Structures are given as structure tokens and as C-alpha cells.
Amino acid sequence: MFIGAQVSLYPMTCDFVEVITTGLKALTPYKSDLRIETDDMSTLMVGAPEPLFGAMRDLFAAAARRPEHMTMHVTLSRGYPGEADDPACRCEVLEKAQDERLAERPALAAQAVGNAPQTGVEIDLQFSLYVMGSGDHMEEI
């Protein structure tokens, strides 16, 4: 399944172009695994979850290494609209997690966070989750 991410960086510095282009260079290793399109406002990345989340992490970490304040805004969409499903975007981890009972998923998520690589960049985070489909949406949230 595809996941799409529309990502925008907002460095609080007059040298914002350099900060953004430095961050974008961190996406180079992901270009064979993701569709990446950058315009004047944002970068669209489409692909499987593993490289997509790694690319977002590395993009932010590379741009946020400077002392200025950095904000990154991301809109994620699972099953990216307008894209046909592609075998390159299969995600065994996500597919396995869907088979797990809801009560077991928080422990799996905590384990994944614990195993995530350290970037040396501390962040604050704000997010909203909108679950679609059948079932009890509030229980999932």
C-alpha cells in the first residue's frame, strides 16, 4: 500500500533556502524507494512506510542541525489518493500490525519507537489522527 506525505519545512532564519536545501540532500538515499517531488512550498513523498518515515526523519534531522528554530508540517495519507497499489509499496510490518488485536498494538508501537535510530535532534510533536473505515473509530484513536 502507498503512503503519501506532503512535507513542508519552516526554518526561522534569513538563510532559510540553505537550511531547506541541506535537508533535501538527506533524501538522496531514498530516491530509489520513494517518489519524491519538490516544489516551491513542499515536498511530496510517496512509497512504502519504512523508507517514507526514514526519509521524513532524516529530512528534519538534517535541516534542524543548525541552531535556528525549525518547524516541519506533514500531512500523511495511507492509501495515497490517485495512486494504484504497487508491490514496491508493500509493508509487511504494517500488514502484520493490522492483524494484531488493538490491545496489542500500543506495545508494538512503543517497541518500534524504542528501536528507532537516534538523530541527536530533540523535537516537540503535535499530531491529529483520523481513522477511516469500518469499526469503532474512537477505540482505534
N, CA, C and O atoms as a MOPAC input file, in Angstrom:
PM7 MOZYME 1SCF
protein

 N      0.83600 1    -1.17000 1     0.00000 1
 C      0.00000 1     0.00000 1     0.00000 1
 C      0.87900 1     1.23100 1     0.00000 1
 O      1.94900 1     1.23700 1     0.60800 1
 N      0.44300 1     2.25000 1    -0.66400 1
 C      1.16700 1     3.52000 1    -0.68400 1
 C      0.83900 1     4.31800 1     0.56500 1
 O     -0.25600 1     4.22100 1     1.12000 1
 N      1.80200 1     5.09900 1     0.99000 1
 C      1.55900 1     6.16100 1     1.95800 1
 C      2.12100 1     7.41400 1     1.31500 1
 O      3.21900 1     7.39500 1     0.75900 1
 N      1.37800 1     8.48900 1     1.38900 1
 C      1.84800 1     9.75400 1     0.85100 1
 C      2.10900 1    10.72200 1     1.98200 1
 O      1.39200 1    10.73400 1     2.98200 1
 N      3.13700 1    11.53100 1     1.81900 1
 C      3.46500 1    12.56700 1     2.80000 1
 C      3.72000 1    13.86800 1     2.06100 1
 O      4.57600 1    13.93500 1     1.17900 1
 N      2.97900 1    14.89300 1     2.42000 1
 C      3.22200 1    16.24800 1     1.93400 1
 C      3.96300 1    16.94900 1     3.06500 1
 O      3.39600 1    17.15300 1     4.13800 1
 N      5.22000 1    17.31900 1     2.84000 1
 C      6.10100 1    17.80400 1     3.89400 1
 C      6.56400 1    19.21700 1     3.57100 1
 O      7.00300 1    19.49700 1     2.45600 1
 N      6.46100 1    20.10500 1     4.55700 1
 C      6.96400 1    21.47300 1     4.41800 1
 C      7.87400 1    21.79000 1     5.59200 1
 O      7.55100 1    21.49200 1     6.74200 1
 N      9.02000 1    22.40100 1     5.29000 1
 C      9.95600 1    22.84800 1     6.31600 1
 C      9.82700 1    24.35700 1     6.48900 1
 O      9.68700 1    25.09600 1     5.51500 1
 N      9.87700 1    24.80500 1     7.74600 1
 C      9.78500 1    26.22200 1     8.05400 1
 C     10.92000 1    26.60300 1     9.00100 1
 O     10.72500 1    26.64000 1    10.21600 1
 N     12.10400 1    26.88700 1     8.45500 1
 C     13.20100 1    27.34800 1     9.31600 1
 C     13.02300 1    28.81800 1     9.65800 1
 O     12.66500 1    29.62600 1     8.80100 1
 N     13.27300 1    29.15500 1    10.90000 1
 C     13.13200 1    30.53900 1    11.35000 1
 C     14.49300 1    31.23300 1    11.24700 1
 O     15.15800 1    31.48200 1    12.25200 1
 N     14.89100 1    31.53900 1     9.99800 1
 C     16.16700 1    32.18100 1     9.74500 1
 C     16.12800 1    32.86700 1     8.38100 1
 O     15.37600 1    32.46100 1     7.49500 1
 N     16.92200 1    33.88100 1     8.22400 1
 C     17.02400 1    34.54500 1     6.91600 1
 C     17.68600 1    33.62500 1     5.89100 1
 O     17.49700 1    33.80000 1     4.68800 1
 N     18.44800 1    32.66200 1     6.35600 1
 C     19.16200 1    31.72300 1     5.49500 1
 C     18.30600 1    30.47200 1     5.24100 1
 O     18.83200 1    29.36200 1     5.16400 1
 N     16.99300 1    30.65700 1     5.11200 1
 C     16.07000 1    29.52700 1     5.02000 1
 C     16.31800 1    28.64400 1     3.80500 1
 O     16.12600 1    27.43100 1     3.89000 1
 N     16.74000 1    29.21600 1     2.67200 1
 C     16.96000 1    28.41400 1     1.46300 1
 C     18.06300 1    27.38900 1     1.71300 1
 O     17.91200 1    26.22000 1     1.35700 1
 N     19.15500 1    27.80800 1     2.31400 1
 C     20.27500 1    26.89900 1     2.61400 1
 C     19.84600 1    25.79600 1     3.57100 1
 O     20.21400 1    24.63500 1     3.39100 1
 N     19.06700 1    26.15600 1     4.58800 1
 C     18.60200 1    25.16700 1     5.56500 1
 C     17.71400 1    24.12600 1     4.87500 1
 O     17.86900 1    22.92800 1     5.10900 1
 N     16.79700 1    24.57300 1     4.03900 1
 C     15.88500 1    23.64700 1     3.34900 1
 C     16.64800 1    22.77000 1     2.36500 1
 O     16.42300 1    21.56100 1     2.32400 1
 N     17.54000 1    23.34600 1     1.57800 1
 C     18.27900 1    22.53100 1     0.59600 1
 C     19.20200 1    21.53300 1     1.28700 1
 O     19.41600 1    20.43500 1     0.77400 1
 N     19.74600 1    21.89500 1     2.43500 1
 C     20.54300 1    20.93800 1     3.21300 1
 C     19.66600 1    19.76900 1     3.65100 1
 O     20.08300 1    18.61400 1     3.56900 1
 N     18.47000 1    20.06200 1     4.10900 1
 C     17.54800 1    18.99300 1     4.48900 1
 C     17.18800 1    18.10800 1     3.31800 1
 O     17.14800 1    16.88400 1     3.44500 1
 N     16.92500 1    18.72500 1     2.17300 1
 C     16.53200 1    17.95200 1     0.98700 1
 C     17.63300 1    17.00800 1     0.50500 1
 O     17.34600 1    15.95900 1    -0.07100 1
 N     18.89800 1    17.38200 1     0.74100 1
 C     20.00600 1    16.49800 1     0.35900 1
 C     19.93600 1    15.17200 1     1.12400 1
 O     20.41800 1    14.15000 1     0.63600 1
 N     19.34800 1    15.18700 1     2.30100 1
 C     19.22100 1    13.96400 1     3.10100 1
 C     18.26000 1    12.96200 1     2.46800 1
 O     18.23200 1    11.79900 1     2.87200 1
 N     17.47100 1    13.39500 1     1.48000 1
 C     16.53200 1    12.48700 1     0.80400 1
 C     17.19300 1    11.67200 1    -0.30800 1
 O     16.58300 1    10.73900 1    -0.83000 1
 N     18.41900 1    12.00600 1    -0.67200 1
 C     19.09500 1    11.32900 1    -1.78100 1
 C     19.08200 1     9.80400 1    -1.64700 1
 O     18.77300 1     9.13100 1    -2.63000 1
 N     19.40100 1     9.22300 1    -0.48600 1
 C     19.40200 1     7.76100 1    -0.38800 1
 C     18.02600 1     7.11300 1    -0.58200 1
 O     17.93400 1     5.90400 1    -0.79900 1
 N     16.97500 1     7.90400 1    -0.50700 1
 C     15.61500 1     7.37200 1    -0.59300 1
 C     15.01400 1     7.47400 1    -1.99600 1
 O     13.91000 1     6.98200 1    -2.22900 1
 N     15.71700 1     8.09900 1    -2.92200 1
 C     15.14300 1     8.36500 1    -4.24600 1
 C     14.83200 1     7.09900 1    -5.03600 1
 O     13.97500 1     7.13000 1    -5.91900 1
 N     15.49800 1     5.99500 1    -4.74700 1
 C     15.19000 1     4.75300 1    -5.46000 1
 C     13.97600 1     4.04300 1    -4.85900 1
 O     13.37700 1     3.19000 1    -5.51300 1
 N     13.60800 1     4.38400 1    -3.61900 1
 C     12.49300 1     3.72600 1    -2.93600 1
 C     11.21800 1     4.55300 1    -2.88000 1
 O     10.14000 1     4.01100 1    -2.63600 1
 N     11.32600 1     5.86000 1    -3.10200 1
 C     10.17800 1     6.75000 1    -2.97700 1
 C     10.03600 1     7.60200 1    -4.23200 1
 O     11.00800 1     7.88800 1    -4.93000 1
 N      8.80900 1     7.99200 1    -4.49200 1
 C      8.59000 1     9.05700 1    -5.47100 1
 C      8.69300 1    10.36400 1    -4.69400 1
 O      7.94100 1    10.58600 1    -3.74500 1
 N      9.61900 1    11.22500 1    -5.09300 1
 C      9.87200 1    12.47300 1    -4.38100 1
 C      9.74900 1    13.62100 1    -5.36500 1
 O     10.43400 1    13.65000 1    -6.38700 1
 N      8.87000 1    14.56900 1    -5.05200 1
 C      8.65600 1    15.74600 1    -5.89700 1
 C      8.66300 1    16.97800 1    -5.00700 1
 O      7.86200 1    17.08100 1    -4.07800 1
 N      9.56000 1    17.91000 1    -5.28800 1
 C      9.66500 1    19.13700 1    -4.50400 1
 C      9.23500 1    20.31600 1    -5.35500 1
 O      9.63500 1    20.43900 1    -6.51200 1
 N      8.41000 1    21.19000 1    -4.77000 1
 C      8.03700 1    22.43500 1    -5.44200 1
 C      8.39400 1    23.59800 1    -4.52300 1
 O      9.14400 1    23.41200 1    -3.56500 1
 N      7.88400 1    24.77200 1    -4.79000 1
 C      8.23000 1    25.95400 1    -4.00800 1
 C      7.71000 1    25.91000 1    -2.57100 1
 O      8.22500 1    26.62700 1    -1.71300 1
 N      6.71300 1    25.09300 1    -2.29600 1
 C      6.08000 1    25.09500 1    -0.98400 1
 C      6.35100 1    23.84500 1    -0.15200 1
 O      6.41000 1    23.91500 1     1.07600 1
 N      6.51700 1    22.69700 1    -0.82000 1
 C      6.60300 1    21.45600 1    -0.05800 1
 C      7.25100 1    20.35900 1    -0.89200 1
 O      7.58500 1    20.54200 1    -2.06300 1
 N      7.41300 1    19.22100 1    -0.24500 1
 C      7.92200 1    18.02700 1    -0.90500 1
 C      6.90700 1    16.91700 1    -0.71600 1
 O      6.47100 1    16.63900 1     0.40100 1
 N      6.53800 1    16.28700 1    -1.81600 1
 C      5.65300 1    15.13000 1    -1.79500 1
 C      6.51900 1    13.89000 1    -1.84100 1
 O      7.38800 1    13.76300 1    -2.70400 1
 N      6.28300 1    12.97400 1    -0.91400 1
 C      6.96400 1    11.68800 1    -0.91100 1
 C      5.91000 1    10.60200 1    -0.86900 1
 O      5.01200 1    10.63600 1    -0.02800 1
 N      6.01500 1     9.63000 1    -1.77600 1
 C      5.04700 1     8.53800 1    -1.84300 1
 C      5.81400 1     7.22800 1    -1.89400 1
 O      6.76600 1     7.08200 1    -2.66000 1
 N      5.39500 1     6.28500 1    -1.07900 1
 C      6.02900 1     4.97300 1    -1.09200 1
 C      5.63600 1     4.15100 1     0.11100 1
 O      4.65700 1     4.44700 1     0.79700 1
 N      6.41200 1     3.11500 1     0.35800 1
 C      6.16900 1     2.21900 1     1.49000 1
 C      6.52800 1     2.92300 1     2.79900 1
 O      7.35400 1     3.83500 1     2.80100 1
 N      5.91800 1     2.51100 1     3.90500 1
 C      6.12900 1     3.20200 1     5.18100 1
 C      7.57600 1     3.23900 1     5.66200 1
 O      8.02800 1     4.28300 1     6.13200 1
 N      8.31400 1     2.14000 1     5.56100 1
 C      9.67200 1     2.11900 1     6.12300 1
 C     10.55100 1     3.21100 1     5.52300 1
 O     11.09300 1     4.02200 1     6.27400 1
 N     10.71700 1     3.26900 1     4.19700 1
 C     11.57100 1     4.34400 1     3.68300 1
 C     10.94100 1     5.72600 1     3.84000 1
 O     11.65900 1     6.71200 1     3.99900 1
 N      9.62200 1     5.81300 1     3.80000 1
 C      8.96500 1     7.11300 1     3.91000 1
 C      9.21100 1     7.74700 1     5.27400 1
 O      9.57500 1     8.91900 1     5.35600 1
 N      9.01400 1     6.98100 1     6.34100 1
 C      9.23000 1     7.53300 1     7.67400 1
 C     10.70600 1     7.80700 1     7.92800 1
 O     11.05000 1     8.77400 1     8.60800 1
 N     11.58600 1     6.95500 1     7.38200 1
 C     13.01800 1     7.22600 1     7.48700 1
 C     13.39600 1     8.51200 1     6.77000 1
 O     14.19900 1     9.29700 1     7.27300 1
 N     12.81900 1     8.72500 1     5.60000 1
 C     13.10800 1     9.93800 1     4.82400 1
 C     12.63200 1    11.18100 1     5.56700 1
 O     13.34400 1    12.18500 1     5.60200 1
 N     11.44200 1    11.13300 1     6.16200 1
 C     10.95500 1    12.29300 1     6.91400 1
 C     11.85000 1    12.58400 1     8.10700 1
 O     12.16800 1    13.74000 1     8.38600 1
 N     12.25500 1    11.53000 1     8.81200 1
 C     13.15900 1    11.69300 1     9.96100 1
 C     14.47000 1    12.35000 1     9.52500 1
 O     14.92000 1    13.31800 1    10.13700 1
 N     15.07000 1    11.82300 1     8.47400 1
 C     16.37100 1    12.32600 1     8.02800 1
 C     16.27300 1    13.73600 1     7.44700 1
 O     17.18900 1    14.54100 1     7.61500 1
 N     15.17400 1    14.03600 1     6.77200 1
 C     14.95000 1    15.38300 1     6.25000 1
 C     14.93900 1    16.39300 1     7.39900 1
 O     15.64200 1    17.40200 1     7.35400 1
 N     14.14200 1    16.11500 1     8.41900 1
 C     14.04500 1    17.03500 1     9.54400 1
 C     15.36700 1    17.13000 1    10.29600 1
 O     15.82500 1    18.22700 1    10.61500 1
 N     15.98000 1    15.98500 1    10.57800 1
 C     17.22700 1    15.98000 1    11.34700 1
 C     18.31500 1    16.77700 1    10.63400 1
 O     19.05700 1    17.52100 1    11.27600 1
 N     18.41800 1    16.62900 1     9.31300 1
 C     19.44100 1    17.36200 1     8.56200 1
 C     19.16800 1    18.86100 1     8.58500 1
 O     20.09900 1    19.65200 1     8.73400 1
 N     17.92500 1    19.25700 1     8.44300 1
 C     17.58300 1    20.68300 1     8.42300 1
 C     17.65400 1    21.30400 1     9.80900 1
 O     17.94500 1    22.49300 1     9.93800 1
 N     17.39300 1    20.51700 1    10.84600 1
 C     17.31400 1    21.05600 1    12.21100 1
 C     18.65200 1    21.02700 1    12.94700 1
 O     18.69200 1    21.36400 1    14.13000 1
 N     19.72000 1    20.64900 1    12.30900 1
 C     21.03000 1    20.59800 1    12.96600 1
 C     21.57400 1    21.99400 1    13.28900 1
 O     22.43400 1    22.14000 1    14.15800 1
 N     21.08400 1    22.99700 1    12.60800 1
 C     21.54100 1    24.35700 1    12.87200 1
 C     20.85200 1    24.88200 1    14.13000 1
 O     19.88300 1    24.28200 1    14.59500 1
 N     21.33600 1    25.98900 1    14.68300 1
 C     20.75900 1    26.46600 1    15.94200 1
 C     19.41400 1    27.17500 1    15.80900 1
 O     18.74900 1    27.41400 1    16.81600 1
 N     19.00300 1    27.51300 1    14.59600 1
 C     17.71800 1    28.19700 1    14.44500 1
 C     16.55800 1    27.25600 1    14.76100 1
 O     16.70600 1    26.03400 1    14.76800 1
 N     15.43000 1    27.84700 1    15.01500 1
 C     14.20800 1    27.07400 1    15.26200 1
 C     13.70100 1    26.49200 1    13.93800 1
 O     13.72300 1    27.16900 1    12.91000 1
 N     13.25200 1    25.25700 1    13.96700 1
 C     12.76600 1    24.58000 1    12.76200 1
 C     11.38900 1    23.98000 1    13.04300 1
 O     11.17200 1    23.35100 1    14.07800 1
 N     10.47500 1    24.18100 1    12.11800 1
 C      9.16600 1    23.54100 1    12.17200 1
 C      8.99000 1    22.73500 1    10.89300 1
 O      9.36600 1    23.18200 1     9.80900 1
 N      8.42000 1    21.55100 1    11.02900 1
 C      8.08700 1    20.73500 1     9.86300 1
 C      6.60900 1    20.37300 1     9.96000 1
 O      6.14700 1    19.88000 1    10.98900 1
 N      5.88600 1    20.61700 1     8.89900 1
 C      4.46800 1    20.26700 1     8.82900 1
 C      4.32200 1    19.09800 1     7.86500 1
 O      4.80900 1    19.15600 1     6.73600 1
 N      3.65000 1    18.03500 1     8.30900 1
 C      3.48600 1    16.82700 1     7.49600 1
 C      2.01900 1    16.44100 1     7.46200 1
 O      1.35600 1    16.39400 1     8.49800 1
 N      1.52100 1    16.16800 1     6.27500 1
 C      0.20300 1    15.56200 1     6.12100 1
 C      0.43400 1    14.18600 1     5.52600 1
 O      0.95800 1    14.05800 1     4.42000 1
 N      0.03900 1    13.15200 1     6.26900 1
 C      0.19600 1    11.76900 1     5.82100 1
 C     -1.14600 1    11.21800 1     5.37500 1
 O     -2.18900 1    11.52400 1     5.95200 1
 N     -1.09300 1    10.40000 1     4.33700 1
 C     -2.30400 1     9.75000 1     3.86400 1
 C     -1.97500 1     8.30500 1     3.51800 1
 O     -1.18900 1     8.04000 1     2.60900 1
 N     -2.57300 1     7.38300 1     4.23800 1
 C     -2.39900 1     5.96100 1     3.94600 1
 C     -3.30600 1     5.60300 1     2.78200 1
 O     -4.47800 1     5.97600 1     2.76400 1
 N     -2.76000 1     4.87200 1     1.80200 1
 C     -3.53700 1     4.60300 1     0.60000 1
 C     -3.63200 1     5.86900 1    -0.20600 1
 O     -4.73300 1     6.33700 1    -0.49900 1
 N     -2.50200 1     6.43400 1    -0.57100 1
 C     -2.41900 1     7.75100 1    -1.17200 1
 C     -3.40300 1     7.90000 1    -2.32800 1
 O     -3.39500 1     7.08200 1    -3.24800 1
 N     -4.24900 1     8.92600 1    -2.30000 1
 C     -5.28200 1     9.10800 1    -3.32900 1
 C     -4.68800 1     9.24700 1    -4.72700 1
 O     -3.68000 1     9.92800 1    -4.92000 1
 N     -5.31500 1     8.60400 1    -5.68200 1
 C     -4.90000 1     8.71300 1    -7.06800 1
 C     -3.77500 1     7.77700 1    -7.45300 1
 O     -3.36400 1     7.75100 1    -8.61300 1
 N     -3.27100 1     7.01000 1    -6.50300 1
 C     -2.17200 1     6.08900 1    -6.79200 1
 C     -2.69400 1     4.66000 1    -6.82000 1
 O     -3.46600 1     4.24100 1    -5.95700 1
 N     -2.25700 1     3.93400 1    -7.82100 1
 C     -2.57400 1     2.50000 1    -7.84500 1
 C     -1.67700 1     1.78900 1    -6.84300 1
 O     -0.54100 1     2.20700 1    -6.61700 1
 N     -2.18600 1     0.70600 1    -6.23500 1
 C     -1.36500 1    -0.06700 1    -5.31500 1
 C     -0.22300 1    -0.69100 1    -6.10500 1
 O     -0.40900 1    -1.08100 1    -7.25800 1
 N      0.92900 1    -0.78800 1    -5.51300 1
 C      2.11800 1    -1.24200 1    -6.20800 1
 C      2.88800 1    -2.19300 1    -5.29700 1
 O      3.01300 1    -1.91700 1    -4.10400 1
 N      3.40600 1    -3.30200 1    -5.81700 1
 C      4.16100 1    -4.23300 1    -4.97200 1
 C      5.35700 1    -3.57700 1    -4.28500 1
 O      5.75600 1    -4.02000 1    -3.20800 1
 N      5.93000 1    -2.55300 1    -4.86900 1
 C      7.06700 1    -1.86500 1    -4.25400 1
 C      6.67100 1    -1.18000 1    -2.96000 1
 O      7.53500 1    -0.84500 1    -2.14900 1
 N      5.39100 1    -0.96800 1    -2.75700 1
 C      4.92600 1    -0.24900 1    -1.56900 1
 C      4.27300 1    -1.18400 1    -0.55500 1
 O      3.48900 1    -0.74100 1     0.28600 1
 N      4.58800 1    -2.45000 1    -0.63100 1
 C      4.07600 1    -3.38000 1     0.37000 1
 C      4.80300 1    -3.12900 1     1.68200 1
 O      5.98100 1    -2.77400 1     1.68100 1
 N      4.12800 1    -3.30700 1     2.77300 1
 C      4.73900 1    -3.08300 1     4.08800 1
 C      4.35900 1    -4.24000 1     4.99800 1
 O      3.26400 1    -4.27400 1     5.55800 1
 N      5.27700 1    -5.18600 1     5.13800 1
 C      4.98800 1    -6.35400 1     5.96600 1
 C      4.72200 1    -5.96800 1     7.41300 1
 O      3.85400 1    -6.55500 1     8.06000 1
 N      5.45900 1    -4.98700 1     7.93100 1
 C      5.27800 1    -4.56800 1     9.31800 1
 C      3.86900 1    -4.03000 1     9.53300 1
 O      3.20800 1    -4.39700 1    10.50400 1
 N      3.40200 1    -3.15900 1     8.63200 1
 C      2.07500 1    -2.58300 1     8.75700 1
 C      0.99600 1    -3.63700 1     8.55300 1
 O     -0.00500 1    -3.65200 1     9.27000 1
 N      1.19400 1    -4.51200 1     7.58500 1
 C      0.21500 1    -5.57200 1     7.33800 1
 C      0.11100 1    -6.49900 1     8.54000 1
 O     -0.98500 1    -6.92100 1     8.90800 1
 N      1.26000 1    -6.82100 1     9.16000 1
 C      1.24000 1    -7.67200 1    10.35600 1
 C      0.52700 1    -6.95600 1    11.49800 1
 O     -0.25600 1    -7.56900 1    12.22400 1
 N      0.79700 1    -5.65800 1    11.66000 1
 C      0.17000 1    -4.88700 1    12.73600 1
 C     -1.34100 1    -4.84600 1    12.58000 1
 O     -2.06300 1    -4.83100 1    13.57700 1
 N     -1.83300 1    -4.82600 1    11.33800 1
 C     -3.27700 1    -4.81500 1    11.11900 1
 C     -3.92100 1    -6.10400 1    11.60800 1
 O     -5.09700 1    -6.12000 1    11.97300 1
 N     -3.14800 1    -7.18300 1    11.61500 1
 C     -3.66100 1    -8.46300 1    12.08400 1
 C     -3.64100 1    -8.57200 1    13.61000 1
 O     -4.30600 1    -9.43500 1    14.18100 1
 N     -2.88600 1    -7.70600 1    14.25900 1
 C     -2.79900 1    -7.72700 1    15.71800 1
 C     -4.05600 1    -7.11600 1    16.32000 1
 O     -4.70000 1    -6.25400 1    15.72100 1
 N     -4.38700 1    -7.58100 1    17.51300 1
 C     -5.53500 1    -7.00400 1    18.20800 1
 C     -5.18400 1    -5.58700 1    18.65800 1
 O     -4.02400 1    -5.27800 1    18.93100 1
 N     -6.17900 1    -4.75600 1    18.72900 1
 C     -5.98600 1    -3.35900 1    19.11000 1
 C     -5.24000 1    -3.24400 1    20.43100 1
 O     -4.38500 1    -2.37000 1    20.57500 1
 N     -5.53600 1    -4.09400 1    21.38600 1
 C     -4.88800 1    -4.02300 1    22.69600 1
 C     -3.38400 1    -4.29800 1    22.60800 1
 O     -2.62800 1    -3.84700 1    23.46900 1
 N     -2.94400 1    -5.02400 1    21.59000 1
 C     -1.51800 1    -5.36500 1    21.46300 1
 C     -0.72500 1    -4.29900 1    20.70300 1
 O      0.49700 1    -4.22900 1    20.83200 1
 N     -1.40200 1    -3.48100 1    19.92400 1
 C     -0.69400 1    -2.52000 1    19.07100 1
 C      0.07100 1    -1.43500 1    19.81700 1
 O      1.14200 1    -1.05000 1    19.35000 1
 N     -0.41400 1    -0.91000 1    20.96000 1
 C      0.40200 1     0.09800 1    21.66100 1
 C      1.77300 1    -0.43900 1    22.07700 1
 O      2.76600 1     0.28400 1    21.99000 1
 N      1.84400 1    -1.68400 1    22.52500 1
 C      3.13800 1    -2.26300 1    22.90400 1
 C      4.04400 1    -2.40500 1    21.68700 1
 O      5.24800 1    -2.16200 1    21.77900 1
 N      3.47900 1    -2.79400 1    20.55200 1
 C      4.26800 1    -2.89900 1    19.32400 1
 C      4.77700 1    -1.52400 1    18.88600 1
 O      5.91500 1    -1.39500 1    18.43400 1
 N      3.93300 1    -0.50200 1    19.02300 1
 C      4.34800 1     0.85600 1    18.66300 1
 C      5.45100 1     1.35000 1    19.59000 1
 O      6.41400 1     1.96300 1    19.13000 1
 N      5.32400 1     1.09000 1    20.89700 1
 C      6.35300 1     1.50600 1    21.85300 1
 C      7.68000 1     0.80900 1    21.55400 1
 O      8.74500 1     1.41500 1    21.67100 1
 N      7.61200 1    -0.44900 1    21.17400 1
 C      8.82700 1    -1.18900 1    20.81300 1
 C      9.47900 1    -0.58600 1    19.56800 1
 O     10.70100 1    -0.44500 1    19.51300 1
 N      8.66600 1    -0.23100 1    18.57000 1
 C      9.20600 1     0.37100 1    17.34600 1
 C      9.87900 1     1.70400 1    17.65100 1
 O     10.93400 1     2.00400 1    17.09300 1
 N      9.28000 1     2.51100 1    18.53300 1
 C      9.87900 1     3.78900 1    18.91600 1
 C     11.20000 1     3.54700 1    19.65000 1
 O     12.18300 1     4.25000 1    19.41700 1
 N     11.21600 1     2.56400 1    20.52400 1
 C     12.44800 1     2.24700 1    21.25400 1
 C     13.57300 1     1.78400 1    20.34900 1
 O     14.74600 1     1.99900 1    20.65500 1
 N     13.22600 1     1.14700 1    19.23200 1
 C     14.22800 1     0.63400 1    18.29700 1
 C     14.62200 1     1.65800 1    17.22800 1
 O     15.51900 1     1.39600 1    16.42700 1
 N     13.97000 1     2.80500 1    17.20800 1
 C     14.24500 1     3.81300 1    16.17000 1
 C     15.63700 1     4.40200 1    16.35900 1
 O     16.09500 1     4.56600 1    17.49000 1
 N     16.31300 1     4.72200 1    15.25600 1
 C     17.64500 1     5.32200 1    15.36900 1
 C     17.58600 1     6.70600 1    16.00400 1
 O     16.61800 1     7.44600 1    15.82700 1
 N     18.63100 1     7.04100 1    16.74300 1
 C     18.74300 1     8.35900 1    17.36500 1
 C     19.39400 1     9.31800 1    16.37600 1
 O     20.38000 1     8.96500 1    15.72900 1
 N     18.85000 1    10.53000 1    16.25400 1
 C     19.39600 1    11.51300 1    15.31700 1
 C     20.17500 1    12.60700 1    16.01600 1
 O     20.89800 1    13.36400 1    15.36900 1
 N     20.03900 1    12.70200 1    17.32500 1
 C     20.69200 1    13.78100 1    18.05000 1
 C     19.91500 1    15.08100 1    18.00900 1
 O     20.40700 1    16.10900 1    18.47500 1
 N     18.71000 1    15.05400 1    17.46000 1
 C     17.86700 1    16.24200 1    17.36300 1
 C     16.62300 1    15.99000 1    18.20400 1
 O     15.89000 1    15.02800 1    17.97300 1
 N     16.39000 1    16.86400 1    19.18500 1
 C     15.18800 1    16.73600 1    20.01300 1
 C     14.04200 1    17.49500 1    19.37000 1
 O     14.24900 1    18.53000 1    18.73700 1
 N     12.83000 1    16.97700 1    19.53400 1
 C     11.66600 1    17.59600 1    18.90700 1
 C     10.50600 1    17.67600 1    19.88200 1
 O     10.45600 1    16.95900 1    20.88100 1
 N      9.58800 1    18.55500 1    19.57300 1
 C      8.25100 1    18.56400 1    20.16400 1
 C      7.32100 1    18.15300 1    19.04100 1
 O      7.61600 1    18.41100 1    17.87400 1
 N      6.21800 1    17.52800 1    19.36200 1
 C      5.35400 1    16.96200 1    18.34700 1
 C      3.89700 1    17.25000 1    18.65400 1
 O      3.46600 1    17.22400 1    19.80700 1
 N      3.15900 1    17.52300 1    17.61000 1
 C      1.71600 1    17.69100 1    17.70300 1
 C      1.12500 1    16.93100 1    16.53000 1
 O      1.59900 1    17.08600 1    15.40400 1
 N      0.09900 1    16.10900 1    16.75800 1
 C     -0.49000 1    15.37800 1    15.64300 1
 C     -1.97800 1    15.15200 1    15.86000 1
 O     -2.48700 1    15.20200 1    16.98000 1
 N     -2.65200 1    14.90300 1    14.75000 1
 C     -4.06300 1    14.53600 1    14.76400 1
 C     -4.19900 1    13.24000 1    13.99900 1
 O     -3.50800 1    13.02600 1    13.00300 1
 N     -5.08200 1    12.37900 1    14.45500 1
 C     -5.29000 1    11.08100 1    13.82500 1
 C     -6.75600 1    10.96700 1    13.41600 1
 O     -7.65900 1    11.14300 1    14.23400 1
 N     -6.97200 1    10.67300 1    12.15000 1
 C     -8.32200 1    10.49700 1    11.63500 1
 C     -8.41300 1     9.09500 1    11.04400 1
 O     -7.89600 1     8.83300 1     9.95800 1
 N     -9.07000 1     8.20600 1    11.76300 1
 C     -9.19500 1     6.81200 1    11.33100 1
 C    -10.45500 1     6.68000 1    10.49200 1
 O    -11.53500 1     7.10200 1    10.90600 1
 N    -10.31000 1     6.09400 1     9.31600 1
 C    -11.45900 1     5.88400 1     8.44800 1
 C    -11.65500 1     4.39300 1     8.22500 1
 O    -10.73500 1     3.59800 1     8.41400 1
 N    -12.82800 1     4.03600 1     7.83400 1
 C    -13.11300 1     2.62700 1     7.57500 1
 C    -14.20200 1     2.13200 1     8.49300 1
 O    -14.95900 1     2.91500 1     9.06700 1
 N    -14.27300 1     0.82600 1     8.62500 1
 C    -15.31900 1     0.23500 1     9.45900 1
 C    -14.80300 1     0.03900 1    10.87400 1
 O    -13.59900 1     0.06900 1    11.12600 1
 N    -15.72300 1    -0.15800 1    11.77500 1
 C    -15.34000 1    -0.42000 1    13.14700 1
 C    -15.50100 1     0.79700 1    14.04000 1
 O    -16.07200 1     1.81300 1    13.64300 1
 N    -14.98600 1     0.67100 1    15.25300 1
 C    -15.07200 1     1.71400 1    16.25700 1
 C    -13.88600 1     2.65900 1    16.11500 1
 O    -12.79700 1     2.36700 1    16.60900 1
 N    -14.08900 1     3.78500 1    15.44500 1
 C    -13.01200 1     4.71400 1    15.17100 1
 C    -12.39600 1     5.28400 1    16.46000 1
 O    -11.17500 1     5.41800 1    16.54900 1
 N    -13.20800 1     5.61300 1    17.43100 1
 C    -12.68900 1     6.21200 1    18.65600 1
 C    -11.83600 1     5.21100 1    19.42300 1
 O    -10.84500 1     5.60000 1    20.04100 1
 N    -12.19200 1     3.95100 1    19.39800 1
 C    -11.35500 1     2.94000 1    20.06200 1
 C     -9.98500 1     2.89200 1    19.39500 1
 O     -8.96800 1     2.79600 1    20.08200 1
 N     -9.94700 1     2.95600 1    18.09500 1
 C     -8.68300 1     2.94300 1    17.36000 1
 C     -7.84900 1     4.17300 1    17.68900 1
 O     -6.64100 1     4.05400 1    17.89500 1
 N     -8.45600 1     5.34200 1    17.74200 1
 C     -7.74300 1     6.57800 1    18.06000 1
 C     -7.20300 1     6.51600 1    19.47300 1
 O     -6.56800 1     7.46500 1    19.93400 1

